[in-house]
Amino acid sequence: MILWIAELLRGLNFFGLSYLEWVGLLVTLIALGYYLPLYLYDVYIVLIAPALKRGLNLRKMGKWAVVTGATDGIGKAYAEEIARLGINIVLISRSQQKLATVSNEIENTFGVITRTIAVDFTEGVTVYDKIERELQGLEIGILVNNVGIWYPYVDYFTDLPYARKHSQDMIYCNVIPVTFLTHLVLPQMVGRRRGVIINVGGLTGAIPVPFISMYSATKVFVERFSESLAMEYKRQGITIQVVLPGYVATKMARVSKPSVMTPSPTLYVQKALKTVGIEDRTAVYIPHRLALKGFEWGYLFFKTITGGIMYERYSTMREISKRRREAKFRRITIQEEQPLTEL
Ligand SMILES: NC(=O)c1ccc[n+]([C@@H]2O[C@H](COP(=O)([O-])OP(=O)(O)OC[C@H]3O[C@@H](n4cnc5c(N)ncnc54)[C@H](OP(=O)(O)O)[C@@H]3O)[C@@H](O)[C@H]2O)c1
């Protein structure tokens, strides 16, 4: 029947093209008309606009920048790259010793002034009084909400050690600082009608990810909060950006050597800063951008398959970390038993 209809339609001719050829042509034109401008816009955003320095001039935002989780990884790279622009930095992190080291490095290398605030965000909402006191009187043009924690290892939610405490810590580190510090600095930015807030989310917030459900959920919060706030404050001159990194070679990712898929924090942040003012939501680095598109399209069109792939991937990760833990435990037990066997 279908073949018969197709044969019949093929027989119909308009302006030298068969009916089916017209349908094919129309579909192609619609697809091109819809997707081509999107692709061209992507090319402009990803390659041309940063090369033409269409991003914001961060130097004009204010004298100071505040960076959380500034003693390592992505946060340290943000602190360094912003200091390179001649902007003074407030470094916020856990260990005063590490803060002092990074602060000296930055002052000596970039000739800017730094201040340090040692707080442990897992202590909860009490730490913000101290931060507020320390930030008093500073003209803050940039806030980088970077601090975030991961897992001791990947496992079923209920099998994680101290799962409730760890979930609480994750909310205190990955969610509350973004909210409270934004609330702290936004009024003065709005008053000056300029300012930039950069929130570090993650690719794992783009779609649901089993075995790291709390982390994935905190990153969804960061993303949705940032995008909503960006719309809310755009007309008041404030730029709010959420960056969604994939793997970056840091302690958290347990990767020491950068590779094509896993850039160094410095490379990642250098690229990220060029996108401020151009993109409000970005994965920054081309391999991570492709991964983000893959995740989103996969989840939109093939939800079950994509969910299955994520399950397999993270379940394998869980197996590997379990084997490593068991091997480590065996090594420790053997070492402890050594004196007995020598007897
Ligand atoms: N690396 C990746 O592959 C990746 C991928 C996607 C998203 N991200 C996100 O990027 C952000 C930075 O990650 P990263 O890989 O750069 O992490 P990192 O190398 O582990 O550095 C974390 C920073 O946060 C500080 N910090 C940790 N716990 C803290 C606490 N309780 N209170 C105060 N400061 C604390 C650390 O200070 P101490 O040195 O004193 O511990 C350090 O300065 C996070 O939000 C993470 O979720 C990372």
Ligand as a Chemical Component Dictionary entry (heavy atoms), coordinates in Angstrom:
data_LIG
# 
_chem_comp.id                   LIG 
_chem_comp.type                 NON-POLYMER 
_chem_comp.pdbx_formal_charge   0 
_chem_comp.three_letter_code    LIG 
# 
loop_
_chem_comp_atom.comp_id 
_chem_comp_atom.atom_id 
_chem_comp_atom.alt_atom_id 
_chem_comp_atom.type_symbol 
_chem_comp_atom.charge 
_chem_comp_atom.model_Cartn_x 
_chem_comp_atom.model_Cartn_y 
_chem_comp_atom.model_Cartn_z 
_chem_comp_atom.pdbx_ordinal 
LIG N1  N1  N 0  37.620 19.314 38.625 1  
LIG C1  C1  C 0  36.610 18.912 37.895 2  
LIG O1  O1  O 0  36.720 17.996 37.072 3  
LIG C2  C2  C 0  35.280 19.596 38.017 4  
LIG C3  C3  C 0  34.274 19.269 37.102 5  
LIG C4  C4  C 0  33.042 19.894 37.196 6  
LIG C5  C5  C 0  32.828 20.842 38.181 7  
LIG N2  N2  N 1  33.808 21.133 39.067 8  
LIG C6  C6  C 0  33.509 22.137 40.093 9  
LIG O2  O2  O 0  34.546 23.093 40.140 10 
LIG C7  C7  C 0  34.679 23.599 41.461 11 
LIG C8  C8  C 0  36.132 23.524 41.885 12 
LIG O3  O3  O 0  36.555 22.177 41.784 13 
LIG P1  P1  P 0  38.091 21.786 41.798 14 
LIG O4  O4  O 0  38.207 20.554 41.010 15 
LIG O5  O5  O -1 38.932 22.952 41.461 16 
LIG O6  O6  O 0  38.272 21.410 43.344 17 
LIG P2  P2  P 0  39.604 21.240 44.231 18 
LIG O7  O7  O 0  40.813 21.168 43.384 19 
LIG O8  O8  O 0  39.311 20.112 45.143 20 
LIG O9  O9  O 0  39.660 22.606 45.065 21 
LIG C9  C9  C 0  38.640 22.883 45.967 22 
LIG C10 C10 C 0  38.886 24.212 46.667 23 
LIG O10 O10 O 0  37.799 24.413 47.573 24 
LIG C11 C11 C 0  38.282 24.516 48.889 25 
LIG N3  N3  N 0  37.394 23.848 49.814 26 
LIG C12 C12 C 0  37.043 22.536 49.825 27 
LIG N4  N4  N 0  36.220 22.276 50.838 28 
LIG C13 C13 C 0  36.048 23.439 51.496 29 
LIG C14 C14 C 0  35.328 23.807 52.638 30 
LIG N5  N5  N 0  34.629 22.924 53.338 31 
LIG N6  N6  N 0  35.362 25.103 53.053 32 
LIG C15 C15 C 0  36.093 26.004 52.383 33 
LIG N7  N7  N 0  36.808 25.716 51.295 34 
LIG C16 C16 C 0  36.790 24.444 50.863 35 
LIG C17 C17 C 0  39.621 23.818 48.871 36 
LIG O11 O11 O 0  40.373 24.313 49.948 37 
LIG P3  P3  P 0  41.434 23.336 50.684 38 
LIG O12 O12 O 0  42.570 23.271 49.752 39 
LIG O13 O13 O 0  41.754 24.007 51.959 40 
LIG O14 O14 O 0  40.776 22.005 50.854 41 
LIG C18 C18 C 0  40.144 24.223 47.503 42 
LIG O15 O15 O 0  40.668 25.501 47.529 43 
LIG C19 C19 C 0  33.718 22.788 42.322 44 
LIG O16 O16 O 0  32.526 23.496 42.510 45 
LIG C20 C20 C 0  33.460 21.549 41.494 46 
LIG O17 O17 O 0  32.228 20.976 41.781 47 
LIG C21 C21 C 0  35.027 20.544 39.006 48 
# 
loop_
_chem_comp_bond.comp_id 
_chem_comp_bond.atom_id_1 
_chem_comp_bond.atom_id_2 
_chem_comp_bond.value_order 
_chem_comp_bond.pdbx_ordinal 
LIG N1  C1  SING 1  
LIG C1  O1  DOUB 2  
LIG C1  C2  SING 3  
LIG C2  C3  SING 4  
LIG C2  C21 DOUB 5  
LIG C3  C4  DOUB 6  
LIG C4  C5  SING 7  
LIG C5  N2  DOUB 8  
LIG N2  C6  SING 9  
LIG N2  C21 SING 10 
LIG C6  O2  SING 11 
LIG C6  C20 SING 12 
LIG O2  C7  SING 13 
LIG C7  C8  SING 14 
LIG C7  C19 SING 15 
LIG C8  O3  SING 16 
LIG O3  P1  SING 17 
LIG P1  O4  DOUB 18 
LIG P1  O5  SING 19 
LIG P1  O6  SING 20 
LIG O6  P2  SING 21 
LIG P2  O7  DOUB 22 
LIG P2  O8  SING 23 
LIG P2  O9  SING 24 
LIG O9  C9  SING 25 
LIG C9  C10 SING 26 
LIG C10 O10 SING 27 
LIG C10 C18 SING 28 
LIG O10 C11 SING 29 
LIG C11 N3  SING 30 
LIG C11 C17 SING 31 
LIG N3  C12 SING 32 
LIG N3  C16 SING 33 
LIG C12 N4  DOUB 34 
LIG N4  C13 SING 35 
LIG C13 C14 SING 36 
LIG C13 C16 DOUB 37 
LIG C14 N5  SING 38 
LIG C14 N6  DOUB 39 
LIG N6  C15 SING 40 
LIG C15 N7  DOUB 41 
LIG N7  C16 SING 42 
LIG C17 O11 SING 43 
LIG C17 C18 SING 44 
LIG O11 P3  SING 45 
LIG P3  O12 DOUB 46 
LIG P3  O13 SING 47 
LIG P3  O14 SING 48 
LIG C18 O15 SING 49 
LIG C19 O16 SING 50 
LIG C19 C20 SING 51 
LIG C20 O17 SING 52 
# 
